[in-house]
Structures are given as C-alpha cells and as structure tokens.
C-alpha cells in the first residue's frame, strides 16, 4: 500500500513513524536527522504546511528550532485590482527567498488567482477565508451564516491552500472586554474585526469557535494547517500585552490542544505592535501557553511613529522575536499602514525580514546559519567583489551601488580609496609597499 494512504496529515504520519516525502525534503534543507524532525512534527513543535492538492509545493518546516521562515502578504483590493501585477509580486517574492505567500485578496473573482498560486507557486500558500466569504457570496457580512463561513474554508482547502488563518479565539465575551478595557486601537486585525462585527450584528457566537470541530475535520481531510489568528493583537504600543491579547492567547492554547488531538497541524499568530523590551516576554508566554506550537508574528513593530519605514521597525522586532522563539515572520513593507505595497515595497519588506530572520538564526546557533557570513568575510578580506555579490542577500543592489560610485582603483571603494584598511593590511602582511598618495 502507498504510504500516503495510511495517514491523513503530516502530524498523523509522524505519530505513526512514517517519514513522508515532505519530511525528507525539510530534514535535508535543515541539515537535521529525519527521525528528530519527525518527533518534532509529532509533538506539534514543527509544522509542515502541505495541502495534498498543492502540486507545485516545495515543502518547508516551521518551528523555532529550524531556520526562521518569511511570509509575504499579497493580493488585490478594490483600489488595486490587477491580478497579473500580484502574480509578478508573488514570483519576485519567491525568487528573493520568501517561503510563504498569503493571498489576502479582498476584491473580484479570487478563486482563479488562488488556484493559479497552488498550481504554479512553490511557496506555502495561506489565506484568510473570512475575507473571501463576503467576496465569494457577494453578500453583506450580516447576511452570511456560520455554514457559509465553513463552506469557504472547505473551498480554500479544495483549492490547495496550505494554511488558513482563522480567528477562532475571540468569543462574545471579547465584545464586553473590548468595551470595558478601552483600548486605544480596539481591534486592528482585519479578519478579527469582521468576526467581531458579525457577532455584534447577528448576536451569535463566533462560528470559527463554535464549529471548531467541523473545521478540524476539513483541515484533517486536506492536511491544511490552521494558523490561529490573533484578532486581539495590539495595534499600538499602548495596547501591547493587555488583558484582551493574553485572554485570547489562553484560548488559542486550548484550541491548539484540540487540533493536535485530531492530528491537525497548528501555528499560533502573535503581535503586532510591541515595545522592544516586551518582545522576548511575549514569545516566552506564547511558548508556555501554546505548548511550543510554532509562533507566527507580524513584525512585531516596535514603535508607532515610522510610517514609510515600518519594514525597519518590524525587522528590529522580528530579530528579537525570532531569537526568542518565534518561528515565522510576516514581512512588513514601507507601505504598511499606508497603501497596497508595490514591487519595490515588496522587495524592501522581504529583504528587511530576511535580515531579521538570518540574524536571529545566527544568534540561536541554527546549523549552517553563519556559513554565508563567513564566506562573505573571506571575500571581503580578499577584496573579491564577485564573491561578495554571491554571498549577498540582495546582490543586484550591492552591485549597482558600487557601479554607480566606482573607485579609481578596483582594490578599494570610493569611501576609503587607498586608505582602505583591508588593502593596507593585505599589503603590510605580504611585505608590500603601501602607497597612499
């Protein structure tokens, strides 16, 4: 019998001691013993989002003991609705090293684009079904039923999506908390706000919480990983680590356990806007409450005053978060809080997040993480520019800067010229005359 018929999900396979093709690929990428990886998947500490219908997937593992992965949010909106442009962004993001693409489209016929992603894109594909529910049914939010929401989850699973963000952790109790605790920014999660609004308008309980067991059955059938959305993530520093955020996190811990009981893989989403001194503590609290489930964070953004530069504020928070246990960084672009990102914004966001992830992997001692840095040091010592481009995260930009401001002599740069310390030391150590003037 084909092994794939003996298990439903990657977690189910791992618990049976079956090494799946996806686990083999991830173990090789991570330079890890496959048996060790299998044990982590079985325990829920590593997720391998891999919908069995995503035929073009190049699998990746997500867990704090693995290389930190990067997610890129894309998708059309009513104001920017060119799917061809979004597909260009997708392929550019994958080329730059993004391991996951989240389709957050909120306009038009979303299914063809979603299916194109799962048939052509090798990165993990994620969605937020609650966004698509209004678009799919072309009806106002208040007219949708719990069954409508569940059917859209199934539709996304059938289309090959690897993970879905579901805001299961807010309940009608959250409505009273938000009103009582008077947050500065209330709820800033788009999906969370839609669920909150639906509960307020209908008087019903959160369908993603009430029908969670049915959702688990859908996810189990297609091996869709649940990304437990943090509807109450802080949207400003003043709301960080407050009652609403922590109370929801406790519920997400309970939902994580229930998913694992059904062999469904889980990631837990986290903040948000967090002061730098609270970032590490947030990671530790999540690891404890959610029993080591992979943590997926947006940034976190460590100051509220840098619109246009939030890729930098997020990279600062992301490096600390990943060093402290976060496994998955959602990129933030210069357009955050301002507009739909264009191609250049996407590039800047990815590079900033990759820098944060790589710095954290070095700090954590991830196997092989520093090898590229050591090759860069050797190339710089030899003043070997081509070797430096080969080591660079963004070789095109590095090459362009040097070409636009080229030095008189190739064994230096236009900053130092013949005062270059590396040049002087190389000559001094080899007994050569050091000409400066």
HELIX and SHEET records of a PDB file:
HELIX    1   1 UNK A    3  UNK A    5  5                                   3    
HELIX    2   2 UNK A   10  UNK A   16  1                                   7    
HELIX    3   3 UNK A   21  UNK A   29  1                                   9    
HELIX    4   4 UNK A   34  UNK A   43  1                                  10    
HELIX    5   5 UNK A   83  UNK A   95  1                                  13    
HELIX    6   6 UNK A  110  UNK A  120  1                                  11    
HELIX    7   7 UNK A  129  UNK A  137  1                                   9    
HELIX    8   8 UNK A  141  UNK A  143  5                                   3    
HELIX    9   9 UNK A  146  UNK A  158  1                                  13    
HELIX   10  10 UNK A  172  UNK A  181  1                                  10    
HELIX   11  11 UNK A  190  UNK A  202  1                                  13    
HELIX   12  12 UNK A  207  UNK A  210  1                                   4    
HELIX   13  13 UNK A  212  UNK A  222  1                                  11    
HELIX   14  14 UNK A  237  UNK A  239  5                                   3    
HELIX   15  15 UNK A  243  UNK A  261  1                                  19    
HELIX   16  16 UNK A  276  UNK A  289  1                                  14    
HELIX   17  17 UNK A  310  UNK A  323  1                                  14    
HELIX   18  18 UNK A  343  UNK A  364  1                                  22    
HELIX   19  19 UNK A  371  UNK A  381  1                                  11    
HELIX   20  20 UNK A  385  UNK A  391  1                                   7    
HELIX   21  21 UNK A  395  UNK A  404  1                                  10    
HELIX   22  22 UNK A  417  UNK A  419  5                                   3    
HELIX   23  23 UNK A  421  UNK A  429  1                                   9    
SHEET    1   A 9 UNK A  69  UNK A  74  0                                        
SHEET    2   A 9 UNK A 100  UNK A 103  1                                        
SHEET    3   A 9 UNK A 124  UNK A 127  1                                        
SHEET    4   A 9 UNK A 163  UNK A 166  1                                        
SHEET    5   A 9 UNK A 225  UNK A 228  1                                        
SHEET    6   A 9 UNK A 266  UNK A 270  1                                        
SHEET    7   A 9 UNK A 294  UNK A 298  1                                        
SHEET    8   A 9 UNK A 328  UNK A 330  1                                        
SHEET    9   A 9 UNK A  69  UNK A  74  1                                        
END                                                                             
